[in-house]
Structures are given as structure tokens and as C-alpha cells.
Amino acid sequence: MSDSVTSILSQIRSYQTQLGTRALEQAPNPNAVDFGRPAVKEASFSDTLQNALQGVNETQQKSGALAQAFELGDPRADLARVMVAAQQSQIAFRATVEVRNRLVQAYQDVMNMPL
């Protein structure tokens, strides 16, 4: 289980890095003239987490669609692909639940700290 949590955390870091890189690429030159371009928003933890959750959701939807195609007899959906997709979505979901549990525990620890 620890490997899956590590995997999801590395994905979150990857998303955050990607968002940060895009923000730097899109950041205006301070010496350039501004032509009314909207301000670039920096990557936040909530954006990174939301992107990771969307990725897990997409994995589950693809797995469900592949399983349904297999059940309907689609020749492109072989059993091995269906099983691998199902396992990937299950691991992604479990890792997401573990991340949520750790976030809740961290919140509770902070709230129980004496002032």
C-alpha cells in the first residue's frame, strides 16, 4: 500500500511541477509592454489535488468503459487489458483514499495542537 501512496504523491508533485513550469513559461517579461494579458495564476495545492483527482476519475471511467466493451463482445477489448485497467483504477482509488486519510489526520493534528 505504501508504494501506491508514494506513486500518487509523485503524481501530485508531477502535476504541481507541470503547472509551475507552465506558469513560468507564460509569465510576462517585466520589461515588456502589457497588452491586457490576464495574470497567470501560480499552481496551488488545491489545483494540484484537483488535477490528481480528475486523473483518478478518468482512469476509473476508462476502466469502466473498457469493461463494458468487453462485456458487449468488442474484439478490441481483451480480458488482459480489462484486468490491467481495473487494477490500475483500483490502485489509484486506494492511493487517493490514503492521501485523503493522511490529510484528515494532519488537519486533526493541527486542530488538536495547544495554543
N, C-alpha and C positions, 0 to 999 in steps of 0.2 A: 504494500500500500504506500510505503514511503517513496518508492520510485515514481508512482503516479502523481503524488503531490509535488515531488521535485519537477516532474515533467510539466505540470500545469503552471507551476511558479516560473519555470523557464519560459513558457509560452507567454505568460503575462509580462515578463521582463522584455521578451522579444517584441511584443506589441508596443510596449512603452518606448522601447528604443526606436522602433519604426515611426511612431508618432513624433518622437522628439527629433528624429532626422528630417522628417517632412517639415516640421515647424522651422527647423534651421534653414532648410532649403528655400522655404517660402518667406523667410524673414526678410523684410525690406532692408536695403542698404541705408544706413543712417545719413549718408551724404547724398542720397538720391532724392529726386523730387517725388513727392507723394501725389499720385493721380487718383486719389479716392479709393485705393485698395482697402478692403476690410482688414482689420487687425487679425493677426494669426494667433490662435489660441494655443497655449502650450499644453502638452499632454498631461492630464491629471490622472490620479489613481482611479477615480471613478470611470473615466473614459476607457482606461486600460482594462479595468474589470468588466465593463460593459462589452467591450470588443471580445474579450475572452469568453464571456457567457454567450455571445452571439455565435462564436465559433463552435462551442459545445452544442448549441441548439441546431446549427447547420449540420453537424456531424450526426446528431440523432435523427434529423429529418431525412438525410441521405440514407442512413441505415434503414429507416422505416420504409422508404420508397424502394430500396433495393430488395428488402424482404417481401414487400408486396408484389414486386415484379417477379420474384422467384415463385411466389405462391400462384401467380397467374400464368406461370409457364413461359415466361420470357426466356429465350435461349441465351441472351447476353448476361443473365443473372445466374451465375453458377453458385452452387452451395458454398464453396470455399470463400468466395467474395462476400457472400451474405454473412457468413460466420465471422469473418475478419472485421467487417463493418460493424456488426453487432457488438463485438468485443471492444472495438475502438470507442464506440459511443458509450458503452458501459464504463470503461475505464475513465473516459473524460468526465462522465457524470459523477462517478465516485470521487475523483480528484476535486471536482468543483464543490462537492459536499464537504470534503475535508478542508478545503480553503475557507468555506463559509464557517465551519465549526471553529477553525482557528481564529478567524476574525471575530466571531462572537465571544470566544474565550478571551481574546485580547481586550475587547470592549469591556467585558465584565471585570477583568483585572484592573483596568484603568478606573472604572467606576467604583471599585472597592478600595482604591488607594486612600489612605488617610490624608487629610489636608494639612 
